[in-house]
């Protein structure tokens, strides 16, 4: 709408070149605002769960596994219900290239031949998850351990 109105200006046209516009295009402003809101929601959730120990099959703050933690994140932050297991979560939404990750995307890893792991992407190569060794933490996708095991990403919201 704003673009249409700008084209109908009653001021005479300037002969000087248009200034360079910086920042996201107007069409992406809503998306940028949503990502900022989503990051705030995810970090607030992290503050409440940070350090909760990992427990296989766990679903509470006494101990939680990766897929149960992601269930909590999506339910509490986005009012989105996800399936219980990592493999079921890996079938949700649509595939996203690693280079196109956005805040709130699920990131999946092959940690062994039979074991999958899931986290939720924050920004700047960081993701939130329940680590088997450190509990609920934020990690870097480019950490050699995670980089080597990256499997895929999905967008569910």
C-alpha positions in Angstrom: 0.0 0.0 0.0 2.8 2.5 0.9 4.5 1.8 -2.4 1.4 2.6 -4.3 0.9 5.9 -2.5 4.5 6.9 -3.0 4.0 6.5 -6.8 1.1 9.0 -6.6 3.1 11.9 -5.0 2.1 15.4 -6.0 5.7 16.7 -5.7 7.6 17.3 -8.8 10.1 14.6 -9.8 13.7 15.2 -8.7 16.4 15.0 -11.3 18.9 13.7 -8.7 19.4 9.9 -8.4 17.4 8.1 -5.8 19.2 7.5 -2.5 20.3 3.9 -1.8 17.8 2.2 0.5 19.4 0.1 3.2 17.8 -2.6 5.3 15.2 -5.2 4.4 12.7 -4.5 1.6 9.3 -3.2 2.8 7.7 -6.5 1.9 10.1 -8.3 4.3 9.5 -5.9 7.3 6.8 -8.2 8.7 9.1 -11.2 8.4 11.9 -9.3 10.2 9.6 -8.2 13.0 8.3 -11.8 13.3 11.8 -13.1 13.6 12.7 -10.6 16.3 9.6 -11.6 18.2 10.4 -15.3 17.7 13.9 -14.9 18.9 12.6 -13.1 22.0 10.2 -15.9 22.7 12.8 -18.6 22.2 15.4 -16.9 24.4 12.8 -16.3 27.2 12.0 -20.0 27.0 15.7 -20.9 27.1 16.1 -18.8 30.3 13.4 -20.9 32.0 14.9 -24.2 30.9 18.7 -23.5 30.7 20.7 -26.2 32.3 17.8 -28.7 32.7 19.6 -32.0 32.4 19.1 -34.4 29.5 17.3 -37.6 30.3 16.3 -40.1 27.5 12.5 -40.2 27.5 12.3 -37.3 29.9 9.6 -34.7 29.5 10.0 -32.4 32.5 12.4 -29.9 34.1 13.7 -32.8 36.1 15.1 -34.2 32.9 14.2 -33.8 29.2 15.2 -35.4 25.9 15.7 -33.3 22.7 12.3 -34.0 21.1 10.3 -33.4 24.3 12.2 -30.2 24.8 11.4 -29.1 21.3 7.7 -30.0 22.0 7.8 -27.7 25.0 9.5 -24.9 23.0 6.9 -24.9 20.3 3.9 -25.3 22.6 5.0 -22.6 25.0 6.4 -20.1 22.5 4.3 -20.6 19.4 1.2 -22.5 20.6 2.2 -25.2 18.1 1.8 -28.9 18.9 4.5 -31.1 17.6 4.7 -34.9 17.7 6.7 -36.6 20.5 9.7 -38.1 18.7 12.5 -36.7 16.6 11.6 -38.9 13.6 8.0 -37.8 13.7 9.1 -34.1 14.1 11.3 -34.6 11.0 8.2 -35.2 8.9 6.5 -31.9 9.9 6.4 -28.7 7.8 8.6 -28.2 4.7 12.2 -28.8 4.0 14.5 -25.8 4.3 18.0 -25.5 3.0 20.7 -24.9 5.6 21.6 -21.7 3.9 18.0 -20.4 4.2 17.4 -21.1 7.9 15.2 -18.7 9.8 14.4 -18.3 13.5 12.1 -21.2 14.6 13.2 -23.7 12.0 13.9 -27.2 13.3 17.4 -28.5 12.7 18.1 -32.2 12.7 21.3 -34.2 13.1 22.4 -37.8 12.7 24.4 -38.4 15.9 24.8 -42.1 15.3 23.6 -44.7 12.8 20.3 -45.1 14.6 20.0 -41.9 16.7 18.6 -38.6 15.5 18.8 -35.2 17.4 16.6 -32.1 17.0 17.0 -28.4 18.0 15.4 -25.1 17.0 17.3 -22.5 15.0 17.8 -19.1 16.7 19.9 -16.8 14.4 23.6 -16.3 13.4 24.3 -20.1 13.2 23.0 -20.8 16.8 20.4 -23.3 17.8 18.7 -24.3 21.0 18.5 -27.9 22.1 18.7 -30.5 24.9 22.3 -31.8 24.8 23.0 -35.2 26.2 26.1 -33.9 27.9 25.1 -30.4 29.0 21.4 -30.3 29.1 19.4 -27.5 27.6 21.9 -25.2 25.9 22.6 -23.0 22.8 25.1 -24.4 20.4 26.7 -23.4 17.1 25.8 -25.2 13.9 29.4 -24.7 12.7 30.8 -26.5 15.8 32.7 -29.4 14.2 30.6 -31.9 16.1 27.3 -30.5 14.8 28.5 -29.5 11.4 29.6 -33.1 10.7 26.3 -34.5 11.8 23.9 -32.0 10.3 21.0 -33.9 8.5 18.3 -31.5 7.5 16.0 -28.6 8.5 12.2 -28.2 8.5 10.0 -25.1 8.8 6.8 -25.9 10.6 5.3 -22.5 11.5 
